[in-house]
Amino acid sequence: MEFGDSTLIITPNNKKILIDGGGNEFGSFDVGEKTLLPYLLARQIKNIDYVIISHFDSDHVRWITNNYEET
């Protein structure tokens, strides 16, 4: 990602694990909306089974904390 970190793992049994969720508190470029979300939607991934946050710096969690919705 241009500003931020994120890793998506898809397990053999099709579980989706997102590690970190990118973001940049400085500037107007929304990494989640411009990069991560289009990546997920292009692969028809509409939900994430597990989210792992390595640490709480905004470049790792901003998009997750702004878009988290529990189902």
N, C-alpha and C positions, 0 to 999 in steps of 0.2 A: 504494500500500500504506500501511497505517496507520503502520507503523514500518519503514522500509527502502525500498530502490529495486529495481525490476526492470522489464525491458522484454522482451516477447516479439515477435519478428519471424517471420512465416511468409512465405517467399519464393514466387515464382510456381511454382517446381518443388517446393513443399511441404517445403522444408528448414525446420527449426525452430531459431531462434537465440535463446538466452536471454542477455540482457545483465544481469548482476548477479542476485542471488538473495535480496535482502531479509534481514531479520533484525533483532533487537534484543537486545543482550546484557543490557539492563536490563529486568527485568520478566518476567512469566510468559507473556505473549501470544506465541505462536509464529506469526509471520507466514507462514512457509512452509506450515505445516500448516493454518492457519486461512484463508489467503487464496490463496497461490500454487498450492498443490496442488489445492484445489477448482476453481480457475479452469482449470487444465490438464486435469483429469479431466472437467470439464463439457464440454470441447471435444474429448474423446477423445484428448488428447495424452498418450501414454504414454512417449515418449522425446524427448530433445532432441538434435539433431545437433551443435550447436556451443554452447559456453558462453564468453562473453566477460566477464571480470571487469575493471571499470574501475579499481578500486583495492581494497585489502584491509581497508577499514573493515568492521566486523561488520554494519552496516546495508546493506551491499552483497553480502556473501558468506555470511552465517551459515547460511542454509538450504542453500545449495549445498554448503558444506563438511561439513555434518552429514548430507547425504543423497546425496552423489555415489556413483554405482556405475558403473564402467566395464563396457561390454559388448563 
